[in-house]
């Protein structure tokens, strides 16, 4: 995924959810968009229902207690 502000490549986590009765049930997650799309295509062909995709970019967070940088998907 390319960041709009800086124009650099940013890792992202792609999560696919099934929503039923107002609750989200996670079915699949990966950092590769092509694997996520292939899983979605397979799931739709098999179960005849779509999934909700959530894209979480990777953020760098400074942990001041341990004094180190951590990369998290927020």
PQR file with spaces between the fields and no chain letter, atoms N, CA, C, O and H, PARSE charges and radii, in Angstrom:
ATOM       1  N    UNK     1       0.850   -1.161    0.000 -0.4000 1.5000
ATOM       2  CA   UNK     1       0.000    0.000    0.000 -0.0000 2.0000
ATOM       3  C    UNK     1       0.898    1.227    0.000  0.5500 1.7000
ATOM       4  O    UNK     1       1.911    1.253    0.698 -0.5500 1.4000
ATOM       5  N    UNK     2       0.536    2.246   -0.778 -0.4000 1.5000
ATOM       6  CA   UNK     2       1.318    3.474   -0.866 -0.0000 2.0000
ATOM       7  C    UNK     2       0.658    4.550   -0.018  0.5500 1.7000
ATOM       8  O    UNK     2      -0.543    4.794   -0.133 -0.5500 1.4000
ATOM       9  H    UNK     2      -0.287    2.225   -1.345  0.4000 1.0000
ATOM      10  N    UNK     3       1.457    5.196    0.839 -0.4000 1.5000
ATOM      11  CA   UNK     3       0.961    6.270    1.695 -0.0000 2.0000
ATOM      12  C    UNK     3       0.687    7.502    0.841  0.5500 1.7000
ATOM      13  O    UNK     3       1.523    7.891    0.026 -0.5500 1.4000
ATOM      14  H    UNK     3       2.432    4.997    0.933  0.4000 1.0000
ATOM      15  N    UNK     4      -0.471    8.115    1.022 -0.4000 1.5000
ATOM      16  CA   UNK     4      -0.871    9.273    0.219 -0.0000 2.0000
ATOM      17  C    UNK     4      -0.022   10.488    0.559  0.5500 1.7000
ATOM      18  O    UNK     4       0.367   11.232   -0.342 -0.5500 1.4000
ATOM      19  H    UNK     4      -1.150    7.799    1.685  0.4000 1.0000
ATOM      20  N    UNK     5       0.273   10.707    1.830 -0.4000 1.5000
ATOM      21  CA   UNK     5       1.014   11.893    2.249 -0.0000 2.0000
ATOM      22  C    UNK     5       2.481   11.852    1.843  0.5500 1.7000
ATOM      23  O    UNK     5       2.986   12.809    1.256 -0.5500 1.4000
ATOM      24  H    UNK     5      -0.043   10.103    2.561  0.4000 1.0000
ATOM      25  N    UNK     6       3.166   10.761    2.147 -0.4000 1.5000
ATOM      26  CA   UNK     6       4.606   10.690    1.883 -0.0000 2.0000
ATOM      27  C    UNK     6       4.948   10.036    0.549  0.5500 1.7000
ATOM      28  O    UNK     6       6.037   10.266    0.022 -0.5500 1.4000
ATOM      29  H    UNK     6       2.756    9.984    2.623  0.4000 1.0000
ATOM      30  N    UNK     7       4.052    9.231   -0.008 -0.4000 1.5000
ATOM      31  CA   UNK     7       4.307    8.567   -1.274 -0.0000 2.0000
ATOM      32  C    UNK     7       5.195    7.343   -1.152  0.5500 1.7000
ATOM      33  O    UNK     7       5.658    6.829   -2.170 -0.5500 1.4000
ATOM      34  H    UNK     7       3.167    9.044    0.420  0.4000 1.0000
ATOM      35  N    UNK     8       5.450    6.854    0.058 -0.4000 1.5000
ATOM      36  CA   UNK     8       6.305    5.691    0.237 -0.0000 2.0000
ATOM      37  C    UNK     8       5.478    4.436    0.495  0.5500 1.7000
ATOM      38  O    UNK     8       4.303    4.507    0.857 -0.5500 1.4000
ATOM      39  H    UNK     8       5.074    7.272    0.885  0.4000 1.0000
ATOM      40  N    UNK     9       6.112    3.301    0.302 -0.4000 1.5000
ATOM      41  CA   UNK     9       5.447    2.013    0.491 -0.0000 2.0000
ATOM      42  C    UNK     9       5.253    1.734    1.975  0.5500 1.7000
ATOM      43  O    UNK     9       6.194    1.861    2.759 -0.5500 1.4000
ATOM      44  H    UNK     9       7.066    3.244    0.008  0.4000 1.0000
ATOM      45  N    UNK    10       4.034    1.354    2.368 -0.4000 1.5000
ATOM      46  CA   UNK    10       3.694    1.053    3.755 -0.0000 2.0000
ATOM      47  C    UNK    10       3.054   -0.328    3.796  0.5500 1.7000
ATOM      48  O    UNK    10       2.199   -0.646    2.968 -0.5500 1.4000
ATOM      49  H    UNK    10       3.270    1.251    1.732  0.4000 1.0000
ATOM      50  N    UNK    11       3.468   -1.150    4.760 -0.4000 1.5000
ATOM      51  CA   UNK    11       2.847   -2.458    4.936 -0.0000 2.0000
ATOM      52  C    UNK    11       1.447   -2.287    5.508  0.5500 1.7000
ATOM      53  O    UNK    11       1.184   -1.340    6.250 -0.5500 1.4000
ATOM      54  H    UNK    11       4.161   -0.892    5.432  0.4000 1.0000
ATOM      55  N    UNK    12       0.565   -3.192    5.166 -0.4000 1.5000
ATOM      56  CA   UNK    12      -0.802   -3.139    5.667 -0.0000 2.0000
ATOM      57  C    UNK    12      -1.265   -4.549    6.000  0.5500 1.7000
ATOM      58  O    UNK    12      -0.789   -5.528    5.425 -0.5500 1.4000
ATOM      59  H    UNK    12       0.779   -3.961    4.563  0.4000 1.0000
ATOM      60  N    UNK    13      -2.197   -4.636    6.934 -0.4000 1.5000
ATOM      61  CA   UNK    13      -2.807   -5.899    7.314 -0.0000 2.0000
ATOM      62  C    UNK    13      -4.223   -5.903    6.766  0.5500 1.7000
ATOM      63  O    UNK    13      -4.999   -4.985    7.029 -0.5500 1.4000
ATOM      64  H    UNK    13      -2.583   -3.842    7.402  0.4000 1.0000
ATOM      65  N    UNK    14      -4.560   -6.930    6.008 -0.4000 1.5000
ATOM      66  CA   UNK    14      -5.881   -7.049    5.400 -0.0000 2.0000
ATOM      67  C    UNK    14      -6.665   -8.104    6.178  0.5500 1.7000
ATOM      68  O    UNK    14      -6.255   -9.263    6.250 -0.5500 1.4000
ATOM      69  H    UNK    14      -3.930   -7.676    5.794  0.4000 1.0000
ATOM      70  N    UNK    15      -7.792   -7.698    6.756 -0.4000 1.5000
ATOM      71  CA   UNK    15      -8.628   -8.611    7.530 -0.0000 2.0000
ATOM      72  C    UNK    15      -9.979   -8.753    6.841  0.5500 1.7000
ATOM      73  O    UNK    15     -10.582   -7.766    6.418 -0.5500 1.4000
ATOM      74  H    UNK    15      -8.125   -6.757    6.697  0.4000 1.0000
ATOM      75  N    UNK    16     -10.446   -9.997    6.735 -0.4000 1.5000
ATOM      76  CA   UNK    16     -11.754  -10.275    6.149 -0.0000 2.0000
ATOM      77  C    UNK    16     -12.690  -10.756    7.251  0.5500 1.7000
ATOM      78  O    UNK    16     -12.368  -11.671    8.009 -0.5500 1.4000
ATOM      79  H    UNK    16      -9.957  -10.798    7.078  0.4000 1.0000
ATOM      80  N    UNK    17     -13.849  -10.121    7.322 -0.4000 1.5000
ATOM      81  CA   UNK    17     -14.826  -10.420    8.361 -0.0000 2.0000
ATOM      82  C    UNK    17     -16.150  -10.850    7.753  0.5500 1.7000
ATOM      83  O    UNK    17     -16.526  -10.420    6.662 -0.5500 1.4000
ATOM      84  H    UNK    17     -14.111   -9.378    6.706  0.4000 1.0000
ATOM      85  N    UNK    18     -16.845  -11.710    8.483 -0.4000 1.5000
ATOM      86  CA   UNK    18     -18.230  -12.046    8.180 -0.0000 2.0000
ATOM      87  C    UNK    18     -19.070  -11.304    9.214  0.5500 1.7000
ATOM      88  O    UNK    18     -18.831  -11.427   10.415 -0.5500 1.4000
ATOM      89  H    UNK    18     -16.539  -12.060    9.369  0.4000 1.0000
ATOM      90  N    UNK    19     -20.047  -10.539    8.756 -0.4000 1.5000
ATOM      91  CA   UNK    19     -20.903   -9.784    9.667 -0.0000 2.0000
ATOM      92  C    UNK    19     -22.265  -10.454    9.703  0.5500 1.7000
ATOM      93  O    UNK    19     -22.931  -10.595    8.677 -0.5500 1.4000
ATOM      94  H    UNK    19     -20.242  -10.438    7.780  0.4000 1.0000
ATOM      95  N    UNK    20     -22.668  -10.866   10.900 -0.4000 1.5000
ATOM      96  CA   UNK    20     -23.955  -11.531   11.063 -0.0000 2.0000
ATOM      97  C    UNK    20     -24.534  -11.119   12.412  0.5500 1.7000
ATOM      98  O    UNK    20     -23.891  -11.276   13.450 -0.5500 1.4000
ATOM      99  H    UNK    20     -22.127  -10.751   11.733  0.4000 1.0000
ATOM     100  N    UNK    21     -25.734  -10.598   12.384 -0.4000 1.5000
ATOM     101  CA   UNK    21     -26.393  -10.189   13.612 -0.0000 2.0000
ATOM     102  C    UNK    21     -25.701   -9.029   14.308  0.5500 1.7000
ATOM     103  O    UNK    21     -25.785   -8.907   15.530 -0.5500 1.4000
ATOM     104  H    UNK    21     -26.256  -10.471   11.541  0.4000 1.0000
ATOM     105  N    UNK    22     -25.018   -8.176   13.555 -0.4000 1.5000
ATOM     106  CA   UNK    22     -24.318   -7.040   14.132 -0.0000 2.0000
ATOM     107  C    UNK    22     -22.980   -7.368   14.755  0.5500 1.7000
ATOM     108  O    UNK    22     -22.371   -6.504   15.386 -0.5500 1.4000
ATOM     109  H    UNK    22     -24.949   -8.275   12.563  0.4000 1.0000
ATOM     110  N    UNK    23     -22.502   -8.598   14.596 -0.4000 1.5000
ATOM     111  CA   UNK    23     -21.216   -9.002   15.163 -0.0000 2.0000
ATOM     112  C    UNK    23     -20.244   -9.339   14.039  0.5500 1.7000
ATOM     113  O    UNK    23     -20.628   -9.923   13.026 -0.5500 1.4000
ATOM     114  H    UNK    23     -22.997   -9.300   14.084  0.4000 1.0000
ATOM     115  N    UNK    24     -18.960   -8.957   14.232 -0.4000 1.5000
ATOM     116  CA   UNK    24     -17.927   -9.256   13.255 -0.0000 2.0000
ATOM     117  C    UNK    24     -17.195  -10.519   13.679  0.5500 1.7000
ATOM     118  O    UNK    24     -16.712  -10.631   14.805 -0.5500 1.4000
ATOM     119  H    UNK    24     -18.648   -8.482   15.054  0.4000 1.0000
ATOM     120  N    UNK    25     -17.126  -11.465   12.752 -0.4000 1.5000
ATOM     121  CA   UNK    25     -16.387  -12.707   12.988 -0.0000 2.0000
ATOM     122  C    UNK    25     -15.241  -12.748   11.987  0.5500 1.7000
ATOM     123  O    UNK    25     -15.469  -12.802   10.779 -0.5500 1.4000
ATOM     124  H    UNK    25     -17.519  -11.374   11.837  0.4000 1.0000
ATOM     125  N    UNK    26     -13.991  -12.723   12.494 -0.4000 1.5000
ATOM     126  CA   UNK    26     -12.834  -12.693   11.602 -0.0000 2.0000
ATOM     127  C    UNK    26     -12.662  -14.049   10.926  0.5500 1.7000
ATOM     128  O    UNK    26     -12.615  -15.083   11.593 -0.5500 1.4000
ATOM     129  H    UNK    26     -13.805  -12.679   13.476  0.4000 1.0000
ATOM     130  N    UNK    27     -12.569  -14.036    9.606 -0.4000 1.5000
ATOM     131  CA   UNK    27     -12.395  -15.260    8.833 -0.0000 2.0000
ATOM     132  C    UNK    27     -10.961  -15.453    8.346  0.5500 1.7000
ATOM     133  O    UNK    27     -10.492  -16.586    8.235 -0.5500 1.4000
ATOM     134  H    UNK    27     -12.607  -13.196    9.065  0.4000 1.0000
ATOM     135  N    UNK    28     -10.258  -14.346    8.053 -0.4000 1.5000
ATOM     136  CA   UNK    28      -8.943  -14.460    7.427 -0.0000 2.0000
ATOM     137  C    UNK    28      -8.195  -13.149    7.620  0.5500 1.7000
ATOM     138  O    UNK    28      -8.810  -12.083    7.609 -0.5500 1.4000
ATOM     139  H    UNK    28     -10.640  -13.426    8.143  0.4000 1.0000
ATOM     140  N    UNK    29      -6.866  -13.210    7.798 -0.4000 1.5000
ATOM     141  CA   UNK    29      -6.045  -12.008    7.808 -0.0000 2.0000
ATOM     142  C    UNK    29      -4.675  -12.324    7.228  0.5500 1.7000
ATOM     143  O    UNK    29      -4.140  -13.415    7.422 -0.5500 1.4000
ATOM     144  H    UNK    29      -6.366  -14.076    7.807  0.4000 1.0000
ATOM     145  N    UNK    30      -4.112  -11.346    6.506 -0.4000 1.5000
ATOM     146  CA   UNK    30      -2.821  -11.506    5.865 -0.0000 2.0000
ATOM     147  C    UNK    30      -2.253  -10.128    5.550  0.5500 1.7000
ATOM     148  O    UNK    30      -2.964   -9.126    5.612 -0.5500 1.4000
ATOM     149  H    UNK    30      -4.546  -10.460    6.348  0.4000 1.0000
ATOM     150  N    UNK    31      -0.971  -10.085    5.213 -0.4000 1.5000
ATOM     151  CA   UNK    31      -0.353   -8.831    4.786 -0.0000 2.0000
ATOM     152  C    UNK    31      -0.229   -8.753    3.270  0.5500 1.7000
ATOM     153  O    UNK    31       0.273   -7.762    2.741 -0.5500 1.4000
ATOM     154  H    UNK    31      -0.393  -10.900    5.163  0.4000 1.0000
ATOM     155  N    UNK    32      -0.679   -9.781    2.570 -0.4000 1.5000
ATOM     156  CA   UNK    32      -0.604   -9.837    1.102 -0.0000 2.0000
ATOM     157  C    UNK    32      -1.994   -9.631    0.509  0.5500 1.7000
ATOM     158  O    UNK    32      -2.910  -10.407    0.782 -0.5500 1.4000
ATOM     159  H    UNK    32      -1.087  -10.586    3.000  0.4000 1.0000
ATOM     160  N    UNK    33      -2.150   -8.587   -0.300 -0.4000 1.5000
ATOM     161  CA   UNK    33      -3.459   -8.258   -0.870 -0.0000 2.0000
ATOM     162  C    UNK    33      -3.938   -9.344   -1.833  0.5500 1.7000
ATOM     163  O    UNK    33      -5.135   -9.617   -1.908 -0.5500 1.4000
ATOM     164  H    UNK    33      -1.406   -7.956   -0.522  0.4000 1.0000
ATOM     165  N    UNK    34      -3.023   -9.959   -2.562 -0.4000 1.5000
ATOM     166  CA   UNK    34      -3.430  -10.979   -3.528 -0.0000 2.0000
ATOM     167  C    UNK    34      -3.984  -12.222   -2.819  0.5500 1.7000
ATOM     168  O    UNK    34      -4.950  -12.817   -3.296 -0.5500 1.4000
ATOM     169  H    UNK    34      -2.049   -9.737   -2.501  0.4000 1.0000
ATOM     170  N    UNK    35      -3.388  -12.621   -1.693 -0.4000 1.5000
ATOM     171  CA   UNK    35      -3.921  -13.756   -0.924 -0.0000 2.0000
ATOM     172  C    UNK    35      -5.297  -13.434   -0.370  0.5500 1.7000
ATOM     173  O    UNK    35      -6.179  -14.293   -0.342 -0.5500 1.4000
ATOM     174  H    UNK    35      -2.603  -12.138   -1.305  0.4000 1.0000
ATOM     175  N    UNK    36      -5.484  -12.178    0.078 -0.4000 1.5000
ATOM     176  CA   UNK    36      -6.781  -11.771    0.621 -0.0000 2.0000
ATOM     177  C    UNK    36      -7.853  -11.814   -0.460  0.5500 1.7000
ATOM     178  O    UNK    36      -8.968  -12.274   -0.213 -0.5500 1.4000
ATOM     179  H    UNK    36      -4.768  -11.480    0.056  0.4000 1.0000
ATOM     180  N    UNK    37      -7.522  -11.336   -1.656 -0.4000 1.5000
ATOM     181  CA   UNK    37      -8.502  -11.347   -2.747 -0.0000 2.0000
ATOM     182  C    UNK    37      -8.806  -12.757   -3.220  0.5500 1.7000
ATOM     183  O    UNK    37      -9.953  -13.061   -3.550 -0.5500 1.4000
ATOM     184  H    UNK    37      -6.616  -10.962   -1.857  0.4000 1.0000
ATOM     185  N    UNK    38      -7.793  -13.634   -3.261 -0.4000 1.5000
ATOM     186  CA   UNK    38      -8.031  -15.026   -3.653 -0.0000 2.0000
ATOM     187  C    UNK    38      -8.905  -15.745   -2.629  0.5500 1.7000
ATOM     188  O    UNK    38      -9.784  -16.523   -3.000 -0.5500 1.4000
ATOM     189  H    UNK    38      -6.861  -13.387   -2.993  0.4000 1.0000
ATOM     190  N    UNK    39      -8.663  -15.485   -1.319 -0.4000 1.5000
ATOM     191  CA   UNK    39      -9.500  -16.085   -0.298 -0.0000 2.0000
ATOM     192  C    UNK    39     -10.934  -15.596   -0.431  0.5500 1.7000
ATOM     193  O    UNK    39     -11.874  -16.382   -0.310 -0.5500 1.4000
ATOM     194  H    UNK    39      -7.949  -14.853   -1.017  0.4000 1.0000
ATOM     195  N    UNK    40     -11.105  -14.303   -0.680 -0.4000 1.5000
ATOM     196  CA   UNK    40     -12.458  -13.752   -0.825 -0.0000 2.0000
ATOM     197  C    UNK    40     -13.170  -14.382   -2.020  0.5500 1.7000
ATOM     198  O    UNK    40     -14.353  -14.712   -1.935 -0.5500 1.4000
ATOM     199  H    UNK    40     -10.341  -13.664   -0.778  0.4000 1.0000
ATOM     200  N    UNK    41     -12.465  -14.548   -3.119 -0.4000 1.5000
ATOM     201  CA   UNK    41     -13.047  -15.166   -4.308 -0.0000 2.0000
ATOM     202  C    UNK    41     -13.463  -16.607   -4.013  0.5500 1.7000
ATOM     203  O    UNK    41     -14.551  -17.029   -4.405 -0.5500 1.4000
ATOM     204  H    UNK    41     -11.504  -14.281   -3.188  0.4000 1.0000
ATOM     205  N    UNK    42     -12.607  -17.363   -3.325 -0.4000 1.5000
ATOM     206  CA   UNK    42     -12.931  -18.742   -2.965 -0.0000 2.0000
ATOM     207  C    UNK    42     -14.127  -18.786   -2.019  0.5500 1.7000
ATOM     208  O    UNK    42     -15.014  -19.623   -2.187 -0.5500 1.4000
ATOM     209  H    UNK    42     -11.723  -17.020   -3.006  0.4000 1.0000
ATOM     210  N    UNK    43     -14.163  -17.897   -1.027 -0.4000 1.5000
ATOM     211  CA   UNK    43     -15.234  -17.884   -0.032 -0.0000 2.0000
ATOM     212  C    UNK    43     -16.580  -17.568   -0.681  0.5500 1.7000
ATOM     213  O    UNK    43     -17.589  -18.193   -0.354 -0.5500 1.4000
ATOM     214  H    UNK    43     -13.442  -17.217   -0.890  0.4000 1.0000
ATOM     215  N    UNK    44     -16.597  -16.605   -1.595 -0.4000 1.5000
ATOM     216  CA   UNK    44     -17.839  -16.246   -2.276 -0.0000 2.0000
ATOM     217  C    UNK    44     -18.326  -17.394   -3.142  0.5500 1.7000
ATOM     218  O    UNK    44     -19.524  -17.676   -3.179 -0.5500 1.4000
ATOM     219  H    UNK    44     -15.777  -16.098   -1.860  0.4000 1.0000
ATOM     220  N    UNK    45     -17.404  -18.069   -3.847 -0.4000 1.5000
ATOM     221  CA   UNK    45     -17.797  -19.198   -4.693 -0.0000 2.0000
ATOM     222  C    UNK    45     -18.347  -20.355   -3.859  0.5500 1.7000
ATOM     223  O    UNK    45     -19.271  -21.044   -4.291 -0.5500 1.4000
ATOM     224  H    UNK    45     -16.431  -17.840   -3.817  0.4000 1.0000
ATOM     225  N    UNK    46     -17.794  -20.570   -2.686 -0.4000 1.5000
ATOM     226  CA   UNK    46     -18.221  -21.688   -1.862 -0.0000 2.0000
ATOM     227  C    UNK    46     -19.491  -21.410   -1.061  0.5500 1.7000
ATOM     228  O    UNK    46     -20.399  -22.240   -1.043 -0.5500 1.4000
ATOM     229  H    UNK    46     -17.043  -20.011   -2.335  0.4000 1.0000
ATOM     230  N    UNK    47     -19.568  -20.257   -0.401 -0.4000 1.5000
ATOM     231  CA   UNK    47     -20.675  -19.966    0.511 -0.0000 2.0000
ATOM     232  C    UNK    47     -21.726  -19.006   -0.047  0.5500 1.7000
ATOM     233  O    UNK    47     -22.756  -18.789    0.592 -0.5500 1.4000
ATOM     234  H    UNK    47     -18.830  -19.582   -0.416  0.4000 1.0000
ATOM     235  N    UNK    48     -21.486  -18.435   -1.213 -0.4000 1.5000
ATOM     236  CA   UNK    48     -22.445  -17.532   -1.869 -0.0000 2.0000
ATOM     237  C    UNK    48     -22.795  -16.313   -1.012  0.5500 1.7000
ATOM     238  O    UNK    48     -23.932  -15.842   -1.021 -0.5500 1.4000
ATOM     239  H    UNK    48     -20.650  -18.612   -1.731  0.4000 1.0000
ATOM     240  N    UNK    49     -21.797  -15.808   -0.269 -0.4000 1.5000
ATOM     241  CA   UNK    49     -21.967  -14.575    0.496 -0.0000 2.0000
ATOM     242  C    UNK    49     -20.625  -13.856    0.562  0.5500 1.7000
ATOM     243  O    UNK    49     -19.568  -14.488    0.552 -0.5500 1.4000
ATOM     244  H    UNK    49     -20.874  -16.191   -0.262  0.4000 1.0000
ATOM     245  N    UNK    50     -20.679  -12.530    0.628 -0.4000 1.5000
ATOM     246  CA   UNK    50     -19.463  -11.732    0.629 -0.0000 2.0000
ATOM     247  C    UNK    50     -18.911  -11.505    2.028  0.5500 1.7000
ATOM     248  O    UNK    50     -19.558  -11.815    3.029 -0.5500 1.4000
ATOM     249  H    UNK    50     -21.537  -12.017    0.636  0.4000 1.0000
ATOM     250  N    UNK    51     -17.712  -10.961    2.075 -0.4000 1.5000
ATOM     251  CA   UNK    51     -17.048  -10.650    3.327 -0.0000 2.0000
ATOM     252  C    UNK    51     -16.677   -9.166    3.345  0.5500 1.7000
ATOM     253  O    UNK    51     -16.527   -8.543    2.293 -0.5500 1.4000
ATOM     254  H    UNK    51     -17.187  -10.709    1.262  0.4000 1.0000
ATOM     255  N    UNK    52     -16.534   -8.616    4.528 -0.4000 1.5000
ATOM     256  CA   UNK    52     -16.124   -7.236    4.745 -0.0000 2.0000
ATOM     257  C    UNK    52     -14.605   -7.202    4.908  0.5500 1.7000
ATOM     258  O    UNK    52     -14.049   -7.953    5.710 -0.5500 1.4000
ATOM     259  H    UNK    52     -16.656   -9.122    5.382  0.4000 1.0000
ATOM     260  N    UNK    53     -13.922   -6.317    4.137 -0.4000 1.5000
ATOM     261  CA   UNK    53     -12.471   -6.218    4.227 -0.0000 2.0000
ATOM     262  C    UNK    53     -12.081   -4.942    4.959  0.5500 1.7000
ATOM     263  O    UNK    53     -12.566   -3.854    4.650 -0.5500 1.4000
ATOM     264  H    UNK    53     -14.373   -5.707    3.485  0.4000 1.0000
ATOM     265  N    UNK    54     -11.197   -5.102    5.933 -0.4000 1.5000
ATOM     266  CA   UNK    54     -10.686   -3.974    6.698 -0.0000 2.0000
ATOM     267  C    UNK    54      -9.185   -3.892    6.434  0.5500 1.7000
ATOM     268  O    UNK    54      -8.482   -4.898    6.523 -0.5500 1.4000
ATOM     269  H    UNK    54     -10.803   -5.986    6.184  0.4000 1.0000
ATOM     270  N    UNK    55      -8.692   -2.692    6.109 -0.4000 1.5000
ATOM     271  CA   UNK    55      -7.278   -2.493    5.806 -0.0000 2.0000
ATOM     272  C    UNK    55      -6.661   -1.670    6.935  0.5500 1.7000
ATOM     273  O    UNK    55      -7.070   -0.535    7.180 -0.5500 1.4000
ATOM     274  H    UNK    55      -9.264   -1.874    6.036  0.4000 1.0000
ATOM     275  N    UNK    56      -5.673   -2.248    7.619 -0.4000 1.5000
ATOM     276  CA   UNK    56      -5.012   -1.583    8.742 -0.0000 2.0000
ATOM     277  C    UNK    56      -3.563   -1.284    8.363  0.5500 1.7000
ATOM     278  O    UNK    56      -2.779   -2.218    8.191 -0.5500 1.4000
ATOM     279  H    UNK    56      -5.340   -3.169    7.419  0.4000 1.0000
ATOM     280  N    UNK    57      -3.179   -0.002    8.226 -0.4000 1.5000
ATOM     281  CA   UNK    57      -1.782    0.321    7.886 -0.0000 2.0000
ATOM     282  C    UNK    57      -0.860    0.094    9.080  0.5500 1.7000
ATOM     283  O    UNK    57      -1.290    0.146   10.233 -0.5500 1.4000
ATOM     284  H    UNK    57      -3.816    0.756    8.365  0.4000 1.0000
ATOM     285  N    UNK    58       0.403   -0.157    8.788 -0.4000 1.5000
ATOM     286  CA   UNK    58       1.395   -0.377    9.837 -0.0000 2.0000
ATOM     287  C    UNK    58       1.866    0.965   10.374  0.5500 1.7000
ATOM     288  O    UNK    58       2.221    1.856    9.602 -0.5500 1.4000
ATOM     289  H    UNK    58       0.753   -0.200    7.852  0.4000 1.0000
ATOM     290  N    UNK    59       1.869    1.111   11.692 -0.4000 1.5000
ATOM     291  CA   UNK    59       2.296    2.350   12.344 -0.0000 2.0000
ATOM     292  C    UNK    59       3.504    2.066   13.224  0.5500 1.7000
ATOM     293  O    UNK    59       3.627    0.981   13.791 -0.5500 1.4000
ATOM     294  H    UNK    59       1.581    0.387   12.318  0.4000 1.0000
ATOM     295  N    UNK    60       4.393    3.045   13.335 -0.4000 1.5000
ATOM     296  CA   UNK    60       5.529    2.941   14.229 -0.0000 2.0000
ATOM     297  C    UNK    60       5.180    3.662   15.520  0.5500 1.7000
ATOM     298  O    UNK    60       4.824    4.840   15.506 -0.5500 1.4000
ATOM     299  H    UNK    60       4.293    3.927   12.874  0.4000 1.0000
ATOM     300  N    UNK    61       5.283    2.944   16.642 -0.4000 1.5000
ATOM     301  CA   UNK    61       4.917    3.478   17.949 -0.0000 2.0000
ATOM     302  C    UNK    61       6.129    3.399   18.863  0.5500 1.7000
ATOM     303  O    UNK    61       6.801    2.369   18.922 -0.5500 1.4000
ATOM     304  H    UNK    61       5.572    1.987   16.654  0.4000 1.0000
ATOM     305  N    UNK    62       6.411    4.490   19.580 -0.4000 1.5000
ATOM     306  CA   UNK    62       7.530    4.510   20.522 -0.0000 2.0000
ATOM     307  C    UNK    62       7.039    4.058   21.891  0.5500 1.7000
ATOM     308  O    UNK    62       6.133    4.666   22.460 -0.5500 1.4000
ATOM     309  H    UNK    62       5.865    5.326   19.532  0.4000 1.0000
ATOM     310  N    UNK    63       7.634    2.993   22.422 -0.4000 1.5000
ATOM     311  CA   UNK    63       7.323    2.492   23.751 -0.0000 2.0000
ATOM     312  C    UNK    63       8.293    3.150   24.725  0.5500 1.7000
ATOM     313  O    UNK    63       9.457    2.757   24.800 -0.5500 1.4000
ATOM     314  H    UNK    63       8.371    2.499   21.960  0.4000 1.0000
ATOM     315  N    UNK    64       7.825    4.144   25.466 -0.4000 1.5000
ATOM     316  CA   UNK    64       8.714    4.928   26.324 -0.0000 2.0000
ATOM     317  C    UNK    64       9.184    4.163   27.552  0.5500 1.7000
ATOM     318  O    UNK    64      10.224    4.504   28.115 -0.5500 1.4000
ATOM     319  H    UNK    64       6.879    4.463   25.405  0.4000 1.0000
ATOM     320  N    UNK    65       8.453    3.139   27.988 -0.4000 1.5000
ATOM     321  CA   UNK    65       8.887    2.357   29.143 -0.0000 2.0000
ATOM     322  C    UNK    65      10.105    1.502   28.805  0.5500 1.7000
ATOM     323  O    UNK    65      11.053    1.418   29.587 -0.5500 1.4000
ATOM     324  H    UNK    65       7.608    2.862   27.531  0.4000 1.0000
ATOM     325  N    UNK    66      10.071    0.872   27.640 -0.4000 1.5000
ATOM     326  CA   UNK    66      11.181    0.010   27.223 -0.0000 2.0000
ATOM     327  C    UNK    66      12.160    0.732   26.306  0.5500 1.7000
ATOM     328  O    UNK    66      13.193    0.173   25.937 -0.5500 1.4000
ATOM     329  H    UNK    66       9.302    0.940   27.005  0.4000 1.0000
ATOM     330  N    UNK    67      11.848    1.946   25.945 -0.4000 1.5000
ATOM     331  CA   UNK    67      12.691    2.797   25.105 -0.0000 2.0000
ATOM     332  C    UNK    67      13.050    2.144   23.774  0.5500 1.7000
ATOM     333  O    UNK    67      14.220    2.067   23.398 -0.5500 1.4000
ATOM     334  H    UNK    67      11.009    2.400   26.245  0.4000 1.0000
ATOM     335  N    UNK    68      12.013    1.670   23.064 -0.4000 1.5000
ATOM     336  CA   UNK    68      12.245    1.105   21.740 -0.0000 2.0000
ATOM     337  C    UNK    68      11.037    1.355   20.844  0.5500 1.7000
ATOM     338  O    UNK    68       9.932    1.621   21.319 -0.5500 1.4000
ATOM     339  H    UNK    68      11.062    1.732   23.370  0.4000 1.0000
ATOM     340  N    UNK    69      11.270    1.266   19.558 -0.4000 1.5000
ATOM     341  CA   UNK    69      10.214    1.458   18.560 -0.0000 2.0000
ATOM     342  C    UNK    69       9.563    0.123   18.272  0.5500 1.7000
ATOM     343  O    UNK    69      10.240   -0.898   18.156 -0.5500 1.4000
ATOM     344  H    UNK    69      12.167    1.051   19.172  0.4000 1.0000
ATOM     345  N    UNK    70       8.240    0.134   18.156 -0.4000 1.5000
ATOM     346  CA   UNK    70       7.482   -1.061   17.813 -0.0000 2.0000
ATOM     347  C    UNK    70       6.631   -0.752   16.598  0.5500 1.7000
ATOM     348  O    UNK    70       6.115    0.357   16.462 -0.5500 1.4000
ATOM     349  H    UNK    70       7.690    0.963   18.250  0.4000 1.0000
ATOM     350  N    UNK    71       6.480   -1.727   15.715 -0.4000 1.5000
ATOM     351  CA   UNK    71       5.613   -1.576   14.564 -0.0000 2.0000
ATOM     352  C    UNK    71       4.342   -2.374   14.801  0.5500 1.7000
ATOM     353  O    UNK    71       4.389   -3.587   15.001 -0.5500 1.4000
ATOM     354  H    UNK    71       6.899   -2.629   15.825  0.4000 1.0000
ATOM     355  N    UNK    72       3.211   -1.690   14.778 -0.4000 1.5000
ATOM     356  CA   UNK    72       1.916   -2.311   15.025 -0.0000 2.0000
ATOM     357  C    UNK    72       0.960   -1.975   13.896  0.5500 1.7000
ATOM     358  O    UNK    72       1.120   -0.969   13.205 -0.5500 1.4000
ATOM     359  H    UNK    72       3.172   -0.704   14.615  0.4000 1.0000
ATOM     360  N    UNK    73      -0.025   -2.820   13.721 -0.4000 1.5000
ATOM     361  CA   UNK    73      -1.115   -2.543   12.798 -0.0000 2.0000
ATOM     362  C    UNK    73      -2.251   -1.962   13.614  0.5500 1.7000
ATOM     363  O    UNK    73      -2.871   -2.671   14.405 -0.5500 1.4000
ATOM     364  H    UNK    73      -0.156   -3.638   14.282  0.4000 1.0000
ATOM     365  N    UNK    74      -2.534   -0.675   13.432 -0.4000 1.5000
ATOM     366  CA   UNK    74      -3.569    0.002   14.216 -0.0000 2.0000
ATOM     367  C    UNK    74      -4.753    0.334   13.351  0.5500 1.7000
ATOM     368  O    UNK    74      -5.729    0.908   13.834 -0.5500 1.4000
ATOM     369  H    UNK    74      -2.030   -0.099   12.788  0.4000 1.0000
